[in-house]
Amino acid sequence: MVAGAKWGVRACVACALGVAVMLSGCTGGPPSHDESAGPSVTPRAAAVADVTTLGVLGDSISLGVNACAQPGECTAASWVMGSEASVDSLATRIAHATGRRPAIANGAVSGATIAALLQTAPAVVAAKPQLVTILIGANDACRPSVAAMTSAAEFRQAYGRLLDTVLDGLPNARVLALSVPDLGRLAELGQASPAIANTWSAFGVCGALLSGGRDAVARRVDDYNAAIEQLCATRKRCSYDGGAVHAQSFSAAELSEIDHFHPSRAGQARLARLAWEALSSAGG
């Protein structure tokens, strides 16, 4: 896809050091379910029944960067915290299931790597969410060069620390760990369209991928996903998506018209459904 990689082209990872967790929630009825996305999946009650606050750890994908008509963050179209009916975000789906929309403890940062989330996680934990989503890793692979990519060992060590920070700090919460999207699929789309490739070049998108390092990036993403799966499996209250996000072949229509790299509203809706299905199939 499409995924997060340098998903925050205009953003700086350094802002993670000063990010504040934002609680935003509301009561009242949730927007109607988007029937065009297919029938809604009903999760086991234990998966979402107690979710009054939803924690978000991620990069610009989770912030809806370039998903709307203007460049930059558009959290209304975010797969996890969005309010737009067409996206049918995880927060919206929880609202449908429980009758209340969860508050959002936002620790996502545009351009974030796994190291940046270690800086924002404590504030998310302080908000005491009952469910925390983690979607990270694309920026670790999508660096200016292959040599600059986060090593598999560094990623594993940092991701383990992140899980421990969240799970130890929130002894009753669950974590939904999502796989890193398939950046190789994104490269295929770029090769098929000179217009897309030119846009990426103009935005300075993912040097490691565009400078001939496609195989190296794909292997590194596979390493990251193996680490996420293995680390999650060794911790109670952590559910992995089974590689569902990585397995998806996102289409050009599911990419932003602004940079042809971040998810569009349609791409965000796809991510929301994958996350909901993963949550639905997780144990209570």
Secondary structure, 3 states (H helix, E strand, C coil): CCCCCCCCCCCCHHHHHHCCCEEECCCCCCCCCCHHHCCCCCCCHHHHCCCCEEEEEECCCCCCCCCCCCCCCCHHHCCCCCCCCCCCCHHHHHHHHHCCCCEEEECCCCCCCHHHHHHHHHHHHHCCCCEEEEECCHHHHCCCCHHHCCCHHHHHHHHHHHHHHHHHHCCCCEEEECCCCCHHHHHHHHHHCHHHHHHHHHHCCCHHHHCCCHHHHHHHHHHHHHHHHHHHHCCCCEEECCCHHHHCCCCHHHECCCCCCCECHHHHHHHHHHHHHHHHHCCC
